Amino acid sequence: MDGGQNSAGRGSFERRALKPGLNLGSKPGLTPGFAIAATVLAVTLWGFSPIGTRYMVGSGFAGMPAMAFTGLRYTLAALIFSPLLWQARHWNRRDWALGLICGLVGVAGYNIPAALGQRSVSAGLTGLLDGVEPLFIVLFSAIAQRRFPAPLTIIATFIGLAGVILLAQGSGPALGDPVGDALVLLAAVLWAIYCVIVPALINRRGALPTTAVTVMFGAIPMLLSGLPQMPGMLVTMTGWDWLVTITLTLGTSVIAMLAWNAGSAVLGAEKAGWYLYLLPVVSLIGGALLLGEPVRLWELAGGALVLLAVYLSQR
């Protein structure tokens, strides 16, 4: 999920102009500085989430059915957001249709193939595949805005990708099967599309109701997909399993989703997308602090390249 140069106002899928604040609901909200902070918060929460998700669906851990667990998480998230749906009562059909598309593409479309693919794809290869999200955002933004990416954007994109490759080496061998690889890559493509199309809706209707609507629409197919296995999963869940589930729901499905939507609407899809390169950096720091995992020289080099790419993207 990455981007490039400051291209505000150049296309219908980006913000028209940088306003003093982002419309969260009916009042001005985030300034550019707080938008960056919100985006970094979202990336930080997403960076720590693989530990909990792997614990819940991994065959050597809790071993929960991937679709049932994902459906439970986003059903809980949709219930949390449901009071905000009242703010969308005056939306027109066009905005409801765009909210439906964003929910199916960015919420269900990302999480369903990602959950299924990560059952057979190693952490190392997942990191590599996720690292192409910035490339897709640059590509889709260029198509939407009918312009070729700036040279600095292209350079920074590949510097960031090189950093992700180095960081992924510390996550284990890049192992997977063709189906799992394709599913994780499909998730990356769909997330990139979401990042490009959702800012227009947020700028018209606000981050809070937009997030509520997209999560609701995205949760429906995930709930239906996981429903057959959900009763059996629920009766076997321990108190610890529920704690992990609620933490992941609040952190990654509610707070991070809202923070990302709010921040990306101000920064634009490309500029916000650059911060997604920080995901493996956050995971590296989390592994070192929480799990005592060693930090190797090439991982430090990869982190430095990622930070350089993010810096260049803001020039």
C-alpha positions in Angstrom: 0.0 0.0 0.0 2.2 2.7 -1.2 2.3 5.8 -3.2 4.6 8.6 -4.4 4.6 12.3 -4.9 2.3 14.9 -3.5 -0.3 14.7 -6.3 -3.2 16.3 -4.6 -5.9 17.8 -6.9 -4.7 16.0 -10.0 -7.5 13.4 -10.3 -10.9 12.5 -9.2 -9.6 9.8 -6.9 -7.4 12.1 -4.9 -8.3 14.9 -2.6 -9.1 18.2 -4.5 -7.1 20.5 -2.3 -5.4 20.3 1.1 -7.8 21.8 3.5 -7.0 22.9 7.0 -8.7 19.8 8.4 -10.2 16.6 7.2 -14.0 16.1 7.6 -14.3 13.3 10.1 -18.0 13.6 10.4 -19.6 17.0 10.1 -16.8 19.1 11.6 -13.2 19.8 10.4 -10.8 17.2 11.7 -7.2 16.3 10.9 -4.5 18.7 9.9 -1.6 17.4 7.6 0.6 16.8 10.7 -2.1 14.8 12.5 -2.9 13.0 9.2 0.7 11.7 9.1 0.4 10.7 12.8 -2.8 8.8 12.1 -1.3 7.0 9.1 1.8 6.0 11.1 -0.5 4.8 13.9 -2.5 2.6 11.5 0.7 1.1 10.0 2.1 0.5 13.5 -1.0 -1.4 14.6 -1.0 -3.4 11.3 2.7 -4.1 11.8 2.1 -5.8 15.1 -1.1 -7.7 14.0 0.6 -10.7 12.2 1.7 -12.0 15.6 -1.8 -12.3 16.9 -3.3 -13.4 13.6 -0.7 -16.1 13.2 -1.4 -17.3 16.7 -5.1 -17.6 16.1 -5.1 -19.3 12.6 -1.7 -21.0 12.5 -1.8 -24.8 12.5 0.8 -25.0 15.3 -1.1 -22.6 17.6 -4.8 -22.0 18.3 -5.6 -23.4 14.8 -8.9 -21.5 14.3 -10.5 -21.7 10.9 -9.2 -18.7 9.0 -12.5 -17.6 7.5 -14.5 -18.1 10.7 -12.0 -16.1 12.7 -11.8 -13.3 10.1 -15.6 -13.2 9.9 -15.9 -12.9 13.7 -13.3 -10.1 13.9 -15.1 -8.0 11.3 -18.6 -8.7 12.5 -17.5 -7.4 15.9 -15.9 -4.4 14.2 -19.1 -3.7 12.2 -21.1 -3.8 15.4 -18.7 -1.3 17.0 -19.1 1.0 14.0 -22.8 0.5 13.7 -23.9 3.7 15.7 -22.0 5.8 13.1 -24.2 4.5 10.3 -26.7 7.1 11.4 -24.4 9.8 9.9 -24.8 8.1 6.5 -28.6 8.3 6.4 -28.6 11.2 3.9 -26.1 9.7 1.5 -27.2 9.5 -2.1 -27.2 6.4 -4.2 -23.8 7.2 -5.8 -22.1 7.4 -2.4 -23.8 4.2 -1.1 -22.6 2.4 -4.3 -19.1 3.7 -3.8 -19.2 2.6 -0.1 -20.3 -0.8 -1.2 -17.5 -1.1 -3.7 -14.9 0.1 -1.2 -16.2 -2.4 1.4 -16.1 -5.3 -1.0 -12.7 -4.4 -2.5 -10.8 -3.1 0.5 -12.2 -4.9 3.5 -13.6 -8.2 2.3 -11.5 -8.2 -0.9 -8.3 -7.8 1.1 -9.0 -9.9 4.2 -10.5 -13.0 2.6 -7.7 -13.9 0.1 -5.0 -12.7 2.7 -6.4 -15.0 5.4 -6.7 -18.0 3.0 -3.3 -17.4 1.4 -1.3 -16.9 4.7 -2.2 -20.4 5.8 0.4 -21.8 3.3 2.7 -18.8 2.7 5.6 -18.2 5.0 6.2 -14.9 6.7 9.2 -14.2 4.5 7.3 -14.6 1.3 4.3 -12.7 2.7 6.6 -9.8 3.4 7.9 -9.8 -0.2 4.4 -10.0 -1.7 3.1 -7.2 0.6 6.1 -5.1 -0.5 4.6 -4.7 -4.0 1.6 -2.9 -2.7 3.3 0.5 -3.1 4.0 -0.4 -6.7 0.4 -1.1 -7.3 -0.8 2.1 -5.7 1.7 4.1 -7.8 0.4 2.3 -10.9 -3.4 2.7 -10.1 -2.9 6.3 -9.0 -1.2 7.1 -12.3 -4.0 5.4 -14.3 -6.7 7.3 -12.3 -4.9 10.6 -12.7 -3.8 10.0 -16.3 -0.2 10.9 -15.6 3.2 9.1 -15.5 4.8 8.8 -12.1 7.6 11.3 -11.4 11.2 9.9 -11.7 11.7 10.4 -7.9 8.6 8.4 -7.2 9.9 5.5 -9.3 13.3 5.7 -7.6 11.8 5.8 -4.1 9.4 3.0 -4.9 12.2 0.6 -5.8 14.4 1.7 -2.9 11.6 0.8 -0.6 11.0 -2.5 -2.3 14.7 -3.3 -1.9 14.4 -2.5 1.7 11.4 -4.8 2.1 13.3 -7.6 0.4 16.2 -7.3 2.9 13.8 -7.2 5.8 11.9 -10.2 4.6 15.1 -12.3 4.7 14.9 -12.2 8.5 11.4 -13.5 8.5 12.4 -17.0 7.4 12.6 -18.6 4.0 10.3 -17.4 1.2 8.2 -20.5 1.0 4.7 -21.0 -0.3 2.5 -22.7 -2.9 1.2 -21.1 -6.1 -2.4 -20.8 -4.9 -1.3 -19.2 -1.6 1.1 -16.8 -3.4 -1.6 -15.8 -5.8 -4.1 -15.1 -3.0 -1.7 -12.9 -1.0 -0.8 -11.0 -4.2 -4.5 -10.6 -5.0 -5.1 -9.1 -1.6 -2.3 -6.6 -2.2 -3.8 -5.6 -5.5 -7.3 -5.1 -4.1 -6.0 -3.1 -1.1 -4.1 -0.8 -3.5 -7.3 -0.2 -5.5 -9.1 0.6 -2.2 -6.4 3.1 -1.2 -6.9 4.9 -4.5 -10.7 5.1 -4.6 -11.7 5.6 -1.0 -10.3 9.2 -0.4 -12.9 10.8 -2.6 -15.7 9.3 -0.6 -14.1 10.3 2.7 -13.6 13.9 1.6 -17.3 14.1 0.6 -18.8 12.3 3.6 -16.3 12.1 6.4 -13.9 9.4 7.7 -16.2 8.1 10.5 -19.3 7.3 8.4 -17.2 6.1 5.5 -15.3 3.7 7.6 -18.5 2.5 9.3 -20.2 1.9 5.9 -17.2 0.1 4.3 -16.6 -2.1 7.3 -20.3 -3.1 7.4 -20.3 -4.0 3.7 -17.0 -5.8 4.0 -18.1 -7.8 7.0 -21.1 -9.3 5.4 -19.4 -11.6 2.9 -16.7 -12.5 5.6 -19.4 -13.4 8.0 -21.3 -15.5 5.4 -18.0 -17.2 4.4 -17.1 -18.1 7.9 -20.5 -18.8 9.3 -20.5 -22.6 8.7 -17.4 -23.1 10.9 -18.1 -20.3 13.4 -20.3 -22.2 15.9 -17.7 -24.9 16.4 -15.0 -22.3 16.7 -16.9 -20.2 19.3 -17.4 -23.2 21.7 -13.7 -24.0 21.7 -12.4 -20.5 22.2 -10.6 -19.9 25.5 -10.5 -16.6 27.5 -7.1 -16.0 26.0 -8.4 -16.5 22.5 -11.1 -14.0 23.1 -8.6 -11.5 24.5 -6.5 -11.8 21.4 -9.5 -11.6 19.1 -10.9 -8.4 20.8 -7.4 -6.8 20.8 -7.0 -7.5 17.1 -10.5 -6.3 16.4 -10.1 -3.0 18.2 -6.5 -2.4 17.1 -6.4 -3.5 13.5 -10.1 -3.6 12.3 -11.4 -0.5 14.1 -8.7 2.0 15.2 -6.2 1.3 12.4 -8.9 1.3 9.7 -10.3 4.6 10.9 -6.8 6.1 11.3 -5.8 5.0 7.8 -8.9 6.3 6.2 -8.6 9.7 8.0 -4.9 10.1 7.2 -5.0 8.9 3.6 -7.9 11.2 2.7 -5.7 14.2 3.7 -2.4 13.0 2.4 -3.8 11.3 -0.8 -3.4 7.6 -1.7 0.1 7.8 -3.0 1.6 9.8 -0.2 -0.1 7.8 2.5 0.8 4.6 0.8 4.5 5.2 1.3 4.1 4.6 5.0 3.1 1.0 4.3 6.8 0.3 3.6 7.1 0.7 7.4 5.1 -2.4 8.1 8.1 -4.8 8.1 10.1 -2.3 10.1 7.4 -2.3 12.8 7.3 -6.0 12.7 11.1 -6.2 13.1 11.0 -3.8 16.1 8.1 -5.7 17.6 9.9 -9.1 17.2 13.0 -7.7 18.9 11.1 -6.0 21.8 8.4 -8.6 22.5 9.9 -11.8 21.4 13.6 -11.1 21.9 14.4 -11.9 18.2 17.9 -10.9 17.1 18.2 -8.0 14.6 20.7 -8.7 11.8 22.9 -6.4 9.8 20.9 -6.8 6.6 17.7 -6.1 8.4 19.1 -2.8 9.7 20.2 -2.0 6.1 16.7 -2.9 4.9 15.1 -0.6 7.5 17.4 2.2 6.5 16.4 1.8 2.8 12.7 1.9 3.8 13.2 5.1 5.8 15.1 6.6 2.9 12.2 5.7 0.5 9.6 7.3 2.8 11.8 10.4 3.2 12.2 10.7 -0.6 8.5 10.2 -1.1 7.7 13.4 0.9 10.0 15.6 -1.2 
